Amino acid sequence: MNLKGKTYLVTGGAGFIGSELCRQLKAADASVRIVDNLANGHRENVAEILSPNCVLHVTDIRDLEAMQILLAGCDGVFHLACLGVRHSIHSPMESHEVNATATLNLLRLAREANVPRFVYVSSSEVYGTAQSVPQPEEHPTFPMTVYGAAKLAGECYTRAFHRTYDYATVVIRPFNSYGPRSHHEGDSGEVIPKFLLRTLAGKPMVIFGDGSQTRDFTFVSDTARGILEAGLSENTVGETINIGSGFEIAIRELADEVRCVTGLPDALIIHEADRPGDVLRLYSDTSKAHRLIGFEPRVTLRDGLTQLLAWYRSQDNSPEEMLRTEIVKNWEVSA
Ligand SMILES: NC(=O)c1ccc[n+]([C@@H]2O[C@H](COP(=O)([O-])OP(=O)(O)OC[C@H]3O[C@@H](n4cnc5c(N)ncnc54)[C@H](O)[C@@H]3O)[C@@H](O)[C@H]2O)c1
């Protein structure tokens, strides 16, 4: 892909997936305006790609005047900024403001600024627990959490802008992503980084519930490539598209994979009570992405875990040091 001469705005671009998307945009020679308030993102995630053509703007997407200025002259918006699923359990109103209301405002501002393409990065969490598998885009949407509900609202606004105003929007639904820079810390902490780091540090992997809940894990380079290609294709305007691996695994089987990849077959697993609102089954049907943009995931779960393990081993901080910011049970229910 050659994007020389094009300028894209990436909200949430200092985050886990957003920073990988910015790397891929930069590799395609695009200019990138990274917008992130660093609530969960990190300057280090993008430090090595910053240049006069790739600038980090530490800005809140709810600052409409700032967003209006940054949107001027862009060829497209990739909107990834959000607050995550566990955050929504204790702060439902803020989750709605950032994930839903700010999306509506960005759509409005981007259209007013004549930005030709708006790409909304939603989430497989909009489905809730799978009723049948694999899940095509037509699968019913019954989100379990305020996060999933707010992401669904963002989707609906994005599709409505296409239908009402003929605005060229695309909705992308990534399934669970993992890889370098994924979150292990605080209420952003995800299962794969936590399992790997805890195992390396000699601590037990903690499974919430019985571990029969399943996910479709996609390596971050595949997720970002899917967002980029689906976001910019001429075939996808007005469409909603799953980006996943098309491979389903139960969390207790994932723990076995981590034992295998780390070479620690006796690594301990303990079980704690279920997380409220936990989705029990997610498994992507990726045939639409394949049909429209030829999307195929390139990294298997085994290879992706091995790459993430190598990345952890290349970091200055030890697993024990990284785990200082981990919260084992990383959600709380608001009063
Ligand atoms: N990680 C996954 O497994 C996954 C799966 C499905 C969908 N998604 C979606 O992909 C996108 C990126 O997720 P991620 O995992 O990289 O999360 P992330 O938390 O790493 O990235 C989100 C970024 O948004 C920023 N942000 C939050 N509130 C903001 C605000 N008000 N203004 C400006 N920036 C703000 C954060 O600082 C963070 O850098 C999200 O939209 C998420 O819903 C992620």
The ligand as an ORCA input file, in Angstrom:
! r2SCAN-3c Opt
* xyz 0 1
  N      -7.568     -4.701     22.333
  C      -8.553     -5.460     21.882
  O      -8.541     -6.673     22.059
  C      -9.706     -4.854     21.126
  C     -10.694     -5.722     20.629
  C     -11.756     -5.174     19.949
  C     -11.836     -3.815     19.714
  N     -10.871     -2.995     20.208
  C     -11.005     -1.556     19.948
  O      -9.793     -1.089     19.396
  C      -9.552      0.247     19.828
  C      -8.179      0.335     20.449
  O      -8.116     -0.554     21.560
  P      -6.759     -0.824     22.324
  O      -6.806     -2.189     22.834
  O      -5.621     -0.384     21.515
  O      -6.962      0.123     23.574
  P      -6.024      1.246     24.200
  O      -6.590      1.610     25.517
  O      -4.603      0.812     24.152
  O      -6.223      2.433     23.168
  C      -7.205      3.428     23.306
  C      -6.490      4.752     23.374
  O      -7.465      5.791     23.482
  C      -6.927      6.782     24.337
  N      -8.037      7.571     24.882
  C      -8.958      7.192     25.799
  N      -9.812      8.192     26.042
  C      -9.431      9.225     25.244
  C      -9.910     10.544     25.050
  N     -10.976     10.989     25.730
  N      -9.265     11.334     24.183
  C      -8.174     10.908     23.512
  N      -7.669      9.659     23.657
  C      -8.297      8.840     24.509
  C      -6.160      6.028     25.395
  O      -5.177      6.822     26.036
  C      -5.565      4.881     24.575
  O      -4.265      5.193     24.131
  C     -10.683      0.614     20.773
  O     -11.627      1.381     20.085
  C     -11.268     -0.735     21.177
  O     -12.640     -0.629     21.453
  C      -9.807     -3.477     20.923
*
